[in-house]
């Protein structure tokens, strides 16, 4: 198997060894994955954003980077240098391991089942719309809402996977998850507002 043919799941799993004896930075991880696909770094960022990390604003960091990478891809640029304030952040190995335990098995299943279908949703104007949806869900991921990271994270995974494998079915699933993400987060905000108004009355 040549490096080009190597499974993307194996490429992502290789992030465990990226930092050597220390913790890898976000920029290192992004650079390694972008060698295979400009959109591939978005997948582990979405998974990282869903990992509980007390004391580390992973949702904010990963959400901003998802927006950065998706919009850079949209305008036809490589991911370029990440903002140093974010790209230089080190990923504690336990956090990286937790994210990869979720992501790698999912990627293996996706690789086995994905196919180029409904490609109109993953190319041309359809790809532009899906990439904008990824950026929008990146914004949702970045919002500091308790328990609000999982819905947008799942939507980003589905949309990005659909774009990478040109699978329109995955993109449709991503749109459905995006709608659910907006609904769930809207409900959380509304419920929080009602609770706050109750205490203020």
MOUR-V522005 format. One record per residue. N is the residue number from 1. RES is the residue in one letter. PSI is psi in whole degrees, -180 to 180 (* if undefined). Layout:
BEGIN
N:RES:PSI
N:RES:PSI
END
This chain:
BEGIN
1:X:125
2:X:161
3:X:-35
4:X:-35
5:X:-7
6:X:143
7:X:137
8:X:-32
9:X:-41
10:X:-37
11:X:-46
12:X:-41
13:X:-29
14:X:-12
15:X:-22
16:X:-30
17:X:1
18:X:-40
19:X:-3
20:X:-125
21:X:-8
22:X:-169
23:X:136
24:X:155
25:X:162
26:X:-38
27:X:-41
28:X:-45
29:X:-43
30:X:-44
31:X:-43
32:X:-44
33:X:-33
34:X:-17
35:X:-27
36:X:-43
37:X:137
38:X:-29
39:X:-13
40:X:-38
41:X:-21
42:X:-31
43:X:-53
44:X:-28
45:X:-41
46:X:-41
47:X:-42
48:X:-39
49:X:-19
50:X:-4
51:X:127
52:X:130
53:X:77
54:X:129
55:X:-11
56:X:118
57:X:64
58:X:-37
59:X:-47
60:X:-50
61:X:-50
62:X:-37
63:X:-44
64:X:-41
65:X:-34
66:X:-45
67:X:-45
68:X:-51
69:X:-41
70:X:-40
71:X:-36
72:X:-41
73:X:-37
74:X:-36
75:X:10
76:X:20
77:X:154
78:X:169
79:X:-23
80:X:-164
81:X:129
82:X:155
83:X:128
84:X:-32
85:X:-24
86:X:-46
87:X:-27
88:X:-5
89:X:133
90:X:144
91:X:111
92:X:136
93:X:-40
94:X:-36
95:X:-44
96:X:-46
97:X:-41
98:X:-41
99:X:-43
100:X:-30
101:X:-32
102:X:-41
103:X:-44
104:X:-47
105:X:-36
106:X:-43
107:X:-37
108:X:-43
109:X:-40
110:X:-44
111:X:-36
112:X:-33
113:X:-18
114:X:149
115:X:159
116:X:104
117:X:150
118:X:47
119:X:-15
120:X:-26
121:X:-13
122:X:12
123:X:160
124:X:-134
125:X:-32
126:X:-40
127:X:-38
128:X:-46
129:X:-44
130:X:-38
131:X:-38
132:X:-37
133:X:-38
134:X:-46
135:X:-41
136:X:-40
137:X:-27
138:X:-41
139:X:-44
140:X:-40
141:X:-33
142:X:-17
143:X:137
144:X:66
145:X:122
146:X:133
147:X:16
148:X:5
149:X:-29
150:X:-48
151:X:-50
152:X:-32
153:X:-44
154:X:-39
155:X:-42
156:X:-42
157:X:-48
158:X:-46
159:X:-45
160:X:-42
161:X:-41
162:X:-40
163:X:-41
164:X:-44
165:X:6
166:X:45
167:X:103
168:X:-28
169:X:-45
170:X:-38
171:X:-40
172:X:-42
173:X:-40
174:X:-38
175:X:-42
176:X:-43
177:X:-33
178:X:-43
179:X:-43
180:X:-37
181:X:-47
182:X:-41
183:X:-45
184:X:-47
185:X:-36
186:X:-40
187:X:-39
188:X:-43
189:X:-44
190:X:-44
191:X:-39
192:X:-37
193:X:-40
194:X:-42
195:X:-44
196:X:-42
197:X:-32
198:X:-41
199:X:-25
200:X:-21
201:X:*
END
